[in-house]
């Protein structure tokens, strides 16, 4: 457990991607089975413990110390695992320290009645806050050490000198603690078989285009363009009579979208965007959210929010792997495949003809009526490009539309978590409207917690502390008047109507674009600005 705790601690304090990769690779090389396999499962998000809940941790610590003192500590630290690890009272004579495999196997076999007792015993046995913190992060499932699942798989691949795509191709056929994977990577056995029907294939991702640099190097004749739709990227597979639907990270969401799977008549694997399409038109992302993250769906929900895939690419056509074919050849295969499905739940993302970058720039800025009006931007795909795992530089580019901007007034601020627990870093902002009495008043329209530098965070935090009006637990109400307050220029990708927000609108991906120290709050935007923008989107 000590080695795993040290790994998490160092990862949380390391910013460099390559340094994180080295840390994980060295840990996997130096740690024996099965601990390293369980650690890899934790780093890739493959571990869940049904019997262990955060409420057990809170209940356990409140039985060991004054509850009010703990909640004051939790409020100050901002993170449950960190707060408990620091305040947990030592108990001399506790049992020996557990190893990582012992903890995981103990949690997997524990009932709800047993889980709290086991967690308390392990906390007693671990002498250092760092080790208790690692235990609690493992239990709650939120490591938050700045390491993606793909980077963890990359570290494992580096251990054996193989491409990360090979590991990703095997991943859904493997089970923790991955002893067969490590045996292959270390040359002690043959490569595990990936021949399980409807397995996940690692996806190909696009680079963000640099308009000032890339267009001068690229020939428009070498590229195809298509719209970048505002849904979630998915992979639909039908092999050997087995149907599966995956997110781009390999999460199986088949149970949530049985209507999509039923539409896959032919065997093959396609890559596309999951959307709600109603009456032949793409609905807002808010409609798609009604279907996401559900364990089960009924006929009423599927009828109200009909899901569909707008197909981008084909990875397998029947028994043939098409990923090594050039994009234009795959596109022809994809068009034929979609035509054979004869289902409105699977359609084709159309290519957009253009002859010059200037023509594409105009198309992106002023999309034609219909669905393109709510597209996020355009995708560029080199005509001769194979379908490669990861994010290779050059074959594919994404060119998102410029975000919408609005000047809004800071209304509330909340303490952050982890490294930001001592700063007010989560902000609620609003625009001007008329209240019930016809008076000018602010109404909240969004929340954001990124888009500013560390130095700007310190400046905003000082403003919040100096201009607090009221406190509500970790939240502060900030002075926001026409002549006294702080204005943010907020960038966002889109708007949708919302009954959950007092303003009636909700922003998509809001972030702080600029701090307007120069602008009086009274000159911030009116709600009418957002209403007009929303009407434009709805009238596409």
C-alpha positions, -999 to 999 in steps of 0.1 A, spaced: 0 0 0 29 23 7 42 21 -29 8 28 -43 3 57 -20 37 72 -30 27 68 -67 -6 87 -62 11 114 -42 38 120 -68 13 119 -97 -8 145 -80 22 168 -76 36 162 -111 25 184 -140 46 170 -169 29 143 -190 62 125 -197 71 126 -160 37 110 -151 43 84 -177 77 76 -162 63 73 -127 36 48 -137 60 28 -160 86 25 -132 59 15 -107 46 -13 -130 81 -25 -136 91 -26 -99 58 -38 -83 50 -75 -82 17 -91 -93 -11 -88 -83 -6 -53 -68 5 -37 -100 -25 -50 -119 -49 -37 -93 -31 -4 -94 -35 -3 -132 -72 -11 -128 -75 18 -103 -57 43 -126 -78 33 -156 -111 36 -137 -119 -1 -138 -125 -6 -101 -158 -1 -84 -169 -13 -49 -207 -16 -45 -204 -20 -7 -182 10 -1 -197 44 0 -184 79 10 -212 80 36 -194 51 54 -162 72 56 -181 102 71 -198 80 96 -166 63 106 -147 96 112 -176 111 131 -175 81 155 -139 88 163 -139 126 168 -163 155 174 -186 157 142 -186 195 142 -148 197 144 -146 173 115 -170 193 93 -150 225 100 -119 206 90 -136 192 59 -149 227 49 -113 241 53 -96 213 34 -123 209 7 -117 172 -1 -132 143 19 -103 118 16 -77 144 24 -96 158 54 -102 123 69 -66 112 62 -53 142 82 -76 141 112 -80 103 116 -69 96 152 -41 71 156 -48 39 175 -16 23 189 -13 -14 185 -35 -17 154 -29 -46 129 -2 -47 103 -4 -25 73 -25 -41 45 -11 -44 9 -30 -32 -21 -43 -65 -32 -56 -73 3 -76 -40 4 -91 -45 -30 -100 -81 -25 -114 -73 9 -136 -45 -5 -148 -67 -34 -159 -95 -10 -173 -72 18 -210 -68 24 -223 -33 32 -224 -42 69 -187 -53 68 -173 -25 46 -172 2 72 -155 -20 98 -128 -30 73 -122 6 62 -118 16 98 -94 -12 106 -72 -3 76 -72 34 85 -61 24 120 -33 2 106 -19 29 81 4 52 100 8 80 76 -18 105 62 -5 99 27 -13 62 29 -48 68 45 -55 93 17 -46 67 -10 -69 42 7 -98 66 8 -92 77 -28 -93 40 -38 -125 34 -19 -144 64 -33 -132 58 -68 -121 94 -76 -82 94 -78 -80 128 -95 -42 127 -100 -42 142 -135 -36 109 -153 -59 97 -181 -68 60 -186 -50 61 -219 -18 74 -204 -19 46 -179 -23 21 -207 6 39 -225 28 32 -195 19 -5 -196 26 -6 -233 60 11 -228 68 -16 -203 68 -42 -231 79 -19 -259 46 -23 -278 22 3 -293 -5 15 -269 -31 6 -296 -22 -31 -291 -30 -28 -254 -62 -9 -261 -73 -36 -286 -69 -62 -259 -83 -43 -231 -119 -55 -231 -108 -91 -233 -87 -86 -201 -97 -86 -164 -79 -72 -134 -53 -78 -121 -40 -83 -157 -15 -110 -149 -17 -124 -185 -11 -88 -199 20 -84 -179 33 -119 -187 30 -110 -224 46 -75 -220 75 -90 -201 80 -118 -227 69 -146 -205 40 -158 -225 21 -153 -258 0 -123 -265 -35 -126 -250 -63 -132 -275 -85 -102 -285 -109 -123 -305 -140 -116 -284 -171 -106 -305 -180 -69 -307 -149 -58 -288 -139 -21 -285 -114 -7 -310 -92 22 -299 -105 54 -316 -87 79 -338 -88 115 -326 -82 149 -342 -57 177 -335 -70 212 -330 -60 232 -361 -38 263 -358 -52 286 -384 -22 309 -384 2 280 -391 -15 249 -405 -34 264 -434 -1 277 -449 12 241 -449 -18 221 -460 -33 217 -494 -72 218 -494 -72 193 -522 -58 167 -498 -87 169 -473 -124 162 -469 -145 183 -446 -176 173 -425 -195 189 -396 -184 182 -360 -217 174 -344 -226 183 -308 -232 149 -292 -209 122 -278 -185 102 -299 -194 65 -300 -185 32 -315 -212 7 -325 -201 -29 -330 -221 -59 -344 -200 -91 -346 -209 -128 -343 -245 -119 -333 -232 -97 -304 -240 -60 -304 -223 -34 -283 -222 5 -280 -191 22 -266 -181 57 -257 -148 69 -272 -130 59 -240 -144 23 -242 -172 25 -217 -200 1 -226 -233 20 -228 -253 -7 -246 -279 -11 -219 -288 26 -222 -294 25 -260 -310 -7 -270 -329 11 -298 -295 19 -314 -283 -17 -312 -315 -30 -328 -309 -7 -358 -276 -25 -365 -287 -51 -391 -254 -58 -408 -223 -70 -390 -195 -43 -388 -181 -16 -366 -188 21 -372 -176 53 -356 -200 82 -352 -218 108 -331 -246 98 -307 -274 124 -310 -311 127 -304 -328 132 -338 -364 141 -337 -385 148 -368 -353 146 -390 -335 173 -370 -308 171 -344 -320 181 -310 -300 199 -283 -274 182 -262 -298 187 -232 -321 161 -249 -293 136 -252 -284 141 -215 -319 126 -207 -306 93 -221 -271 93 -207 -259 77 -175 -290 57 -170 -289 20 -159 -321 13 -178 -345 30 -202 -382 24 -209 -402 27 -241 -416 61 -231 -381 76 -227 -369 62 -259 -399 76 -278 -395 110 -262 -357 112 -269 -351 90 -300 -314 83 -302 -295 80 -334 -259 77 -347 -246 100 -374 -218 79 -388 -183 93 -395 -163 62 -404 -162 24 -406 -136 3 -388 -149 -31 -398 -172 -41 -427 -185 -76 -421 -155 -98 -414 -130 -73 -430 -109 -49 -409 -110 -16 -429 -88 6 -407 -58 4 -429 -77 16 -460 -75 53 -470 -103 75 -458 -119 78 -492 -121 40 -495 -135 37 -460 -160 64 -468 -174 45 -498 -177 14 -476 -195 35 -449 -220 49 -474 -229 14 -485 -231 1 -450 -254 29 -438 -276 25 -468 -281 -12 -460 -293 -6 -425 -325 11 -437 -331 27 -403 -336 63 -393 -315 57 -362 -283 54 -383 -275 80 -409 -245 95 -426 -226 126 -417 -224 143 -451 -192 156 -465 -190 194 -472 -174 203 -506 -149 231 -507 -121 243 -529 -101 267 -508 -95 274 -471 -113 308 -476 -144 289 -488 -143 266 -458 -137 295 -434 -169 311 -448 -188 278 -445 -177 274 -409 -187 309 -400 -221 308 -418 -234 273 -419 -264 265 -442 -299 262 -426 -308 231 -407 -286 209 -385 -253 226 -394 -265 257 -375 -259 239 -342 -227 220 -353 -197 226 -331 -175 233 -361 -159 213 -389 -136 183 -392 -108 179 -417 -97 144 -427 -69 137 -451 -82 116 -480 -53 91 -478 -53 87 -440 -56 53 -424 -76 49 -391 -49 51 -364 -54 48 -327 -47 80 -307 -42 115 -319 -16 115 -347 -5 149 -360 -16 157 -395 -43 132 -407 -73 147 -389 -80 182 -376 -109 197 -357 -118 234 -363 -144 244 -338 -166 275 -343 -157 306 -323 -174 306 -289 -202 330 -280 -192 357 -256 -213 376 -230 -203 400 -202 -217 387 -169 -214 398 -133 -200 377 -105 -227 368 -80 -215 339 -59 -182 322 -53 -175 287 -38 -143 271 -24 -126 247 -47 -113 212 -40 -79 196 -38 -51 222 -46 -78 249 -48 -94 242 -15 -80 274 0 -93 296 -29 -127 307 -40 -124 293 -75 -160 282 -86 -180 312 -98 -217 318 -105 -224 348 -127 -255 366 -140 -269 391 -164 -293 419 -160 -331 416 -163 -363 430 -147 -376 416 -115 -413 412 -106 -414 449 -95 -399 461 -128 -366 468 -111 -332 460 -128 -318 429 -112 -293 402 -118 -303 366 -127 -278 337 -127 -271 322 -161 -241 299 -155 -212 286 -134 -175 283 -144 -143 272 -126 -116 275 -153 -103 298 -180 -81 320 -157 -45 318 -147 -32 311 -112 -23 347 -108 -58 358 -119 -73 332 -94 -55 350 -66 -68 384 -77 -104 371 -80 -101 353 -46 -90 386 -30 -120 404 -46 -144 377 -32 -130 380 3 -130 418 2 -166 420 -12 -185 393 6 -220 401 16 -233 368 30 -220 333 36 -238 300 30 -215 273 41 -187 272 15 -205 297 -7 -202 335 -5 -225 360 -19 -205 388 -35 -213 425 -39 -229 429 -73 -244 463 -80 -244 485 -111 -214 505 -98 -197 478 -75 -188 443 -86 -167 423 -110 -175 415 -146 -164 383 -165 -163 379 -202 -178 344 -204 -172 322 -234 -197 293 -241 -204 269 -269 -242 271 -270 -275 277 -252 -305 257 -244 -338 263 -226 -339 251 -190 -366 248 -164 -340 242 -137 -325 277 -141 -342 308 -129 -332 326 -161 -347 299 -183 -315 293 -202 -285 271 -196 -250 276 -211 -230 248 -228 -194 246 -216 -191 280 -200 -156 293 -190 -140 326 -180 -126 341 -212 -114 374 -197 -117 394 -165 -132 428 -172 -116 449 -145 -122 479 -168 -160 474 -171 -186 487 -146 -211 459 -137 -240 481 -148 -227 478 -184 -228 440 -184 -252 423 -208 -289 419 -205 -308 386 -205 -323 398 -238 -289 391 -255 -291 354 -246 -328 352 -255 -320 366 -290 -291 341 -294 -313 312 -283 -341 322 -307 -315 323 -336 -304 287 -326 -340 275 -324 -349 290 -358 -320 273 -376 
